[in-house]
Amino acid sequence: MVQAEIGILGGSGLYQMAGLTNVQEHLIDTPYGAPSDALMTGQLDGVTVAFLARHGRGHRLIPSEVPYRANIHAMKMLGVRYLLSFSAVGSLRQEIAPLDLVLPDQFIDLTKHRAGTFFGQGAVAHVSMASPVCPQVSDALSRAAKQVDTHGAGRLHNGGTYVCIEGPQFSSLAESNWFRSMGGSVIGMTNMPEAKLAREAQIAYATLALVTDYDCWNPEEACVSAEMALANLMKNAQRAQSIAVAAVQILGRERPVSAAHSALSTALVTQPAAMSEATRARLQVLL
């Protein structure tokens, strides 16, 4: 199987990677079931990458149906050490406008029905999520965004808190104001438990959030609708593709060492020798 150190998770509107050459499609089975879709491997300007459409091609999966564990496990099986996540979000701040880009460095997880760990069933680990985003990968995305021609495009915001809700409904006005009171910067439905699972898999993770709307808190703007969100997202889709290519080049050239790469060294409570054979087999790729 092709090995790729860099993975890309495409969110709403980003269902394929333009410019990917020598493409191979991989139907991967994991201990957590099948991923959202086939994983595609290929080269972006000479750097091997793995790409997965988070919602499946054709956008078939609501956020709660995305098989997050299978997606991250499949990336790990392909050798991914750096994971670039692209996601559509709403803004919770006046200064973050539609068509802007945000590189969150914190998350608030308000999801309710998603399996959020690879561990359990005979194996215990507690990874640190104090700094849930890899600063080196986020910096690569930031530098890439600055390299891309942004004439007439929205601004880039480095840092911020991503509030992740269950969905698929958009939030109520009361909830939107609550999220703002928490210090949230943007609101989305997919980066949790994705970021947690990436850390457990010892993959360096960062997300680029593509702002499509002001949610529903802003009295001067229309409340978000799926039509509005997708229309603005498509305006940023080509920009996101270009940023992904530039970030891949940076990571492929520099291959930074991330704290995420050794996340289990101080997190694993149950040592492999104390695990059952079945549990060790399930976690083998991660350990």
C-alpha positions in Angstrom: 0.0 0.0 0.0 1.2 3.5 -0.9 2.6 5.4 2.1 2.0 9.1 2.5 3.3 11.3 5.3 0.8 14.1 4.7 -3.0 13.7 4.7 -5.7 16.1 3.7 -9.3 15.9 5.0 -11.6 17.8 2.7 -14.8 19.3 4.2 -17.9 20.7 2.6 -17.1 21.8 -0.9 -13.7 20.2 -1.0 -14.4 16.7 -2.3 -11.3 16.2 -4.4 -7.8 17.6 -4.9 -7.1 19.3 -8.2 -3.6 18.7 -9.4 -3.2 15.3 -7.8 -1.2 13.0 -10.1 -0.4 9.3 -10.1 -3.7 8.8 -8.3 -4.6 5.5 -6.7 -7.8 4.7 -4.9 -7.7 2.7 -1.7 -10.7 0.9 -0.1 -9.5 0.5 3.4 -11.1 -1.6 6.2 -10.3 -0.6 9.8 -11.2 -2.0 13.2 -13.7 0.8 13.3 -15.4 0.1 10.0 -15.0 1.8 6.6 -13.9 5.4 6.2 -16.2 8.1 4.7 -15.1 7.1 1.2 -12.1 5.6 -0.6 -8.9 7.3 0.2 -7.0 8.7 -2.7 -3.2 8.8 -2.8 -1.1 10.7 -5.3 1.4 13.4 -5.7 1.1 17.2 -5.4 4.2 18.7 -7.1 6.2 15.6 -6.2 5.0 15.2 -2.6 2.9 12.1 -1.9 -0.3 12.8 0.0 -3.5 11.0 1.0 -6.8 12.7 0.5 -10.2 11.9 1.9 -13.6 13.6 1.5 -14.9 13.8 5.0 -18.6 13.7 4.0 -18.0 11.3 1.1 -18.1 12.2 -2.5 -21.4 13.8 -3.2 -21.7 14.9 0.4 -23.6 11.9 1.7 -22.9 12.0 5.4 -24.2 14.4 8.0 -21.6 15.4 10.6 -22.8 12.8 13.2 -22.5 10.0 10.6 -18.9 10.7 9.6 -16.9 7.7 10.8 -14.2 9.8 12.5 -12.3 6.8 14.0 -12.2 4.9 10.7 -11.0 8.1 8.9 -8.1 8.8 11.2 -7.2 5.1 11.5 -7.1 4.8 7.7 -4.9 7.8 7.5 -2.5 6.3 10.1 -2.5 3.0 8.1 -1.2 4.9 5.1 1.6 6.4 7.2 0.2 9.9 7.7 2.1 12.0 10.2 0.8 15.5 9.3 -3.0 16.0 8.8 -4.5 19.1 7.1 -8.2 19.6 7.8 -10.4 21.9 5.8 -13.8 22.9 7.2 -16.7 25.3 6.6 -17.6 27.4 9.6 -19.8 30.2 10.8 -18.3 33.3 12.4 -19.0 34.2 16.0 -17.1 37.5 15.9 -17.8 40.8 14.0 -14.2 41.0 12.9 -14.3 37.5 11.3 -16.2 38.0 8.1 -17.6 35.6 5.5 -14.9 34.5 3.1 -12.2 35.0 5.8 -10.0 32.1 6.8 -9.3 31.1 10.4 -6.6 28.9 11.9 -8.1 27.9 15.2 -5.8 26.9 18.0 -8.5 25.8 20.5 -11.7 23.7 20.5 -14.8 23.5 22.6 -16.4 20.1 22.0 -20.2 20.2 22.4 -20.9 17.0 20.4 -23.0 14.4 22.0 -23.3 11.2 20.0 -19.8 10.5 18.6 -17.2 7.9 19.6 -14.3 10.1 20.7 -11.5 7.7 21.4 -9.7 4.6 20.1 -9.2 3.4 23.6 -11.4 1.5 26.0 -12.2 -2.3 26.0 -9.0 -3.2 27.8 -6.8 -0.3 27.1 -6.6 3.1 28.8 -4.9 6.3 27.6 -5.3 10.0 28.4 -3.7 12.2 25.8 -3.3 15.9 26.6 -5.5 18.3 24.6 -4.3 21.5 26.2 -2.8 22.5 22.9 -5.0 20.5 20.4 -3.5 21.9 17.2 0.1 21.3 16.1 1.7 24.7 15.9 4.1 23.6 13.2 1.3 22.4 10.9 -0.8 25.4 11.6 2.2 27.6 10.8 2.7 25.8 7.5 -1.0 26.6 6.6 -0.5 30.2 7.7 2.6 30.6 5.5 0.9 28.8 2.7 -2.1 31.2 2.9 0.2 34.2 2.7 1.9 32.7 -0.4 -1.4 32.3 -2.3 -2.7 35.3 -4.2 -5.5 36.7 -2.0 -6.4 39.7 -4.1 -10.0 40.5 -3.2 -10.3 37.5 -0.8 -11.0 37.5 2.9 -8.5 38.0 5.6 -6.5 35.3 7.5 -6.9 35.1 11.2 -4.3 33.2 13.2 -5.7 31.7 16.3 -9.2 31.4 17.7 -11.6 28.9 19.3 -13.6 26.5 17.2 -16.9 25.6 18.9 -18.0 22.2 17.6 -21.7 21.3 17.8 -23.5 18.1 16.9 -25.7 19.4 14.1 -26.9 18.8 11.5 -29.2 21.8 12.4 -27.7 25.2 12.7 -27.8 26.8 16.2 -30.6 28.8 17.8 -30.1 32.5 18.5 -29.8 31.7 22.3 -27.1 29.1 21.5 -25.2 31.4 19.2 -25.1 34.1 21.8 -24.0 31.4 24.4 -21.2 30.3 22.1 -20.0 33.9 21.8 -20.1 34.3 25.6 -17.8 31.2 25.8 -15.2 33.1 23.8 -15.9 31.1 20.6 -14.5 32.5 17.3 -16.1 30.2 14.8 -18.7 27.4 14.9 -18.6 24.2 13.0 -19.8 20.6 13.2 -16.8 18.3 12.2 -13.5 19.1 13.9 -14.4 17.1 17.1 -13.6 14.3 17.8 -11.4 14.5 14.7 -8.7 16.5 16.5 -8.8 14.3 19.6 -8.5 11.1 17.5 -5.6 12.6 15.5 -3.7 13.2 18.8 -4.4 9.7 20.0 -3.0 8.4 16.7 0.1 10.6 17.2 -0.6 12.6 14.0 0.2 16.3 13.9 -3.1 18.0 13.1 -4.3 21.5 12.2 -7.4 22.9 10.6 -8.1 25.7 8.2 -11.6 27.0 8.8 -13.4 28.6 5.8 -15.9 31.2 7.0 -19.2 31.2 5.2 -21.6 33.2 7.4 -22.2 35.0 10.7 -24.3 32.1 12.1 -27.5 33.8 13.5 -26.3 36.1 16.3 -25.6 39.2 14.1 -28.7 41.3 13.7 -27.2 43.1 10.7 -26.8 39.9 8.7 -29.2 37.3 7.4 -29.3 34.1 9.4 -27.2 31.2 8.0 -28.8 28.8 5.5 -27.3 25.8 3.7 -27.6 27.7 0.4 -25.7 30.7 1.8 -23.0 28.6 3.3 -22.4 26.5 0.3 -22.4 29.6 -2.1 -19.7 31.3 0.0 -17.8 28.1 0.4 -17.5 27.5 -3.3 -16.0 31.0 -3.6 -13.2 30.0 -1.3 -12.8 26.4 -2.7 -10.0 27.3 -5.2 -8.2 29.3 -2.6 -8.3 26.4 -0.2 -7.0 24.0 -2.9 -4.1 26.4 -3.5 -3.3 26.7 0.2 -3.3 23.0 0.6 -0.8 22.6 -2.2 1.5 25.2 -0.8 1.2 23.8 2.8 2.1 20.3 1.4 5.2 21.7 -0.2 6.3 23.3 3.1 5.6 20.2 5.2 7.2 17.9 2.6 10.3 20.0 2.6 10.6 20.7 6.3 9.0 17.6 8.0 8.9 19.2 11.4 9.0 17.2 14.6 5.7 17.7 16.5 4.8 17.0 20.1 1.8 15.1 18.7 4.2 12.5 17.2 5.0 11.2 20.8 1.6 11.9 22.4 1.2 8.4 23.7 4.6 8.3 25.4 3.2 9.9 28.6 -0.5 9.1 28.0 -0.7 5.3 27.8 -1.8 3.9 31.1 -2.3 0.3 30.1 0.9 -1.2 28.8 0.7 -3.4 25.7 1.8 -6.5 27.7 -1.3 -6.1 29.9 -3.7 -5.9 27.0 -5.5 -8.8 25.5 -4.3 -10.1 22.1 -7.5 -8.7 20.5 -7.0 -5.3 22.0 -3.3 -5.1 21.0 -4.3 -6.1 17.4 -6.9 -3.4 17.3 -4.5 -0.7 18.5 -1.4 -2.0 16.7 -1.3 0.7 14.1 -1.5 3.4 16.7 1.0 2.0 19.1 
